Amino acid sequence: MQNLEKVKVLTRGESELIAGVCSGLSDYYCLRKNGLRLAFILLSIISFFLPAIVYIVLWLILPKYPSTQAMARHLRRKALLKKSLSS
């Protein structure tokens, strides 16, 4: 099995202001945290709070910052997908 420290899993971030969604997204996609937070705020004001609703949904869906269980689950899914594609 792969080294769990090198695997990137999309989760809520460890450094959170509200729920850690922007922090997790910025860690996963290598973006700046404050830039992403500012973009969410500006888009929420401009587009009638749709990004705020997306933020809440992501907060409910994404697991808390990377745990060993989340990474192991991700690796198992990846291995099963790879196995099914090669068969």
BELCORJO-V319531 format. One record per residue. N is the residue number from 0. RES is the residue in one small letter. NEAR is the number of other C-alpha atoms within 8 Angstrom. Layout:
# BELCORJO-V319531
{{N & RES & NEAR} {N & RES & NEAR}}
This chain:
# BELCORJO-V319531
{{0 & m & 2} {1 & q & 4} {2 & n & 6} {3 & l & 8} {4 & e & 4} {5 & k & 5} {6 & v & 7} {7 & k & 6} {8 & v & 9} {9 & l & 9} {10 & t & 12} {11 & r & 17} {12 & g & 15} {13 & e & 9} {14 & s & 6} {15 & e & 10} {16 & l & 5} {17 & i & 4} {18 & a & 7} {19 & g & 13} {20 & v & 14} {21 & c & 12} {22 & s & 13} {23 & g & 14} {24 & l & 13} {25 & s & 12} {26 & d & 10} {27 & y & 10} {28 & y & 6} {29 & c & 6} {30 & l & 10} {31 & r & 7} {32 & k & 10} {33 & n & 6} {34 & g & 8} {35 & l & 11} {36 & r & 9} {37 & l & 8} {38 & a & 8} {39 & f & 10} {40 & i & 9} {41 & l & 8} {42 & l & 11} {43 & s & 12} {44 & i & 8} {45 & i & 7} {46 & s & 8} {47 & f & 6} {48 & f & 10} {49 & l & 9} {50 & p & 10} {51 & a & 10} {52 & i & 8} {53 & v & 8} {54 & y & 9} {55 & i & 8} {56 & v & 8} {57 & l & 9} {58 & w & 11} {59 & l & 7} {60 & i & 6} {61 & l & 10} {62 & p & 9} {63 & k & 9} {64 & y & 9} {65 & p & 12} {66 & s & 7} {67 & t & 7} {68 & q & 6} {69 & a & 10} {70 & m & 13} {71 & a & 9} {72 & r & 8} {73 & h & 9} {74 & l & 9} {75 & r & 8} {76 & r & 8} {77 & k & 8} {78 & a & 8} {79 & l & 8} {80 & l & 8} {81 & k & 8} {82 & k & 8} {83 & s & 7} {84 & l & 6} {85 & s & 5} {86 & s & 4}}
